[in-house]
Amino acid sequence: MLVLSRKVGEEIVIGSEVIVGVARVFRNRVSLTIQAPTNVRVDREEIRLAKKQELRAASSCKSAEMQAGSGETRQS
């Protein structure tokens, strides 16, 4: 992990296409600006985790449905 210090108005460049800037600092909150191509997903950590949990829940439901469906008896 890389830890950098920046002042308001300063930026950090990630790769060649993502720019993260410090817009303002107020008490213990930092407002950031992020410039990135549309194909680069930018999410807050809590949003990313919620989406990950939703995918897991959907996957386990689908898996349970498939298992329930395979338990059917076949008649000859």
C-alpha positions in Angstrom: 0.0 0.0 0.0 1.2 3.5 -0.9 0.4 6.4 1.4 0.7 9.9 0.0 0.1 13.3 1.5 -1.6 16.0 -0.6 -2.9 19.5 0.1 -6.1 21.0 -1.2 -5.8 21.6 -4.9 -3.1 18.9 -5.4 -3.6 15.7 -7.4 -2.3 12.2 -7.7 -2.1 10.4 -11.0 -2.8 6.7 -11.2 -1.6 5.1 -14.4 -2.0 7.5 -17.2 -5.8 8.0 -17.1 -7.0 8.4 -13.5 -6.5 11.6 -11.6 -7.5 12.0 -7.9 -7.5 15.5 -6.5 -8.1 16.9 -3.0 -11.0 19.4 -3.3 -11.3 20.3 0.4 -10.6 19.2 3.9 -13.1 19.9 6.7 -12.5 18.5 10.2 -12.1 14.7 9.6 -13.6 14.7 6.1 -11.8 14.9 2.8 -13.6 15.6 -0.4 -11.9 14.2 -3.5 -12.3 14.8 -7.2 -11.8 11.8 -9.5 -11.2 12.0 -13.2 -11.3 8.6 -14.9 -12.4 7.1 -18.2 -16.0 5.8 -18.3 -14.7 2.2 -18.5 -13.0 2.6 -15.1 -15.4 1.7 -12.3 -15.1 4.1 -9.3 -17.1 3.2 -6.1 -16.9 3.9 -2.4 -15.7 0.9 -0.4 -19.1 0.4 1.3 -20.8 0.4 -2.1 -18.3 -2.1 -3.5 -18.9 -4.4 -0.5 -22.7 -4.2 -0.8 -22.5 -5.1 -4.4 -20.3 -8.0 -3.7 -22.7 -9.3 -1.0 -25.6 -9.0 -3.4 -23.8 -11.0 -6.0 -23.0 -13.7 -3.4 -26.6 -13.8 -2.3 -27.9 -14.0 -5.9 -25.4 -16.7 -6.7 -26.3 -18.8 -3.7 -30.1 -18.4 -4.4 -29.5 -19.6 -8.0 -27.3 -22.5 -6.8 -30.0 -23.5 -4.3 -32.7 -23.4 -7.0 -30.5 -25.5 -9.3 -30.0 -28.1 -6.5 -33.7 -28.2 -5.8 -34.5 -28.7 -9.4 -32.0 -31.5 -9.7 -33.6 -33.4 -6.8 -36.7 -34.2 -8.9 -37.3 -37.8 -9.6 -37.4 -39.0 -13.2 -39.9 -41.4 -14.4 -39.0 -44.0 -17.1 
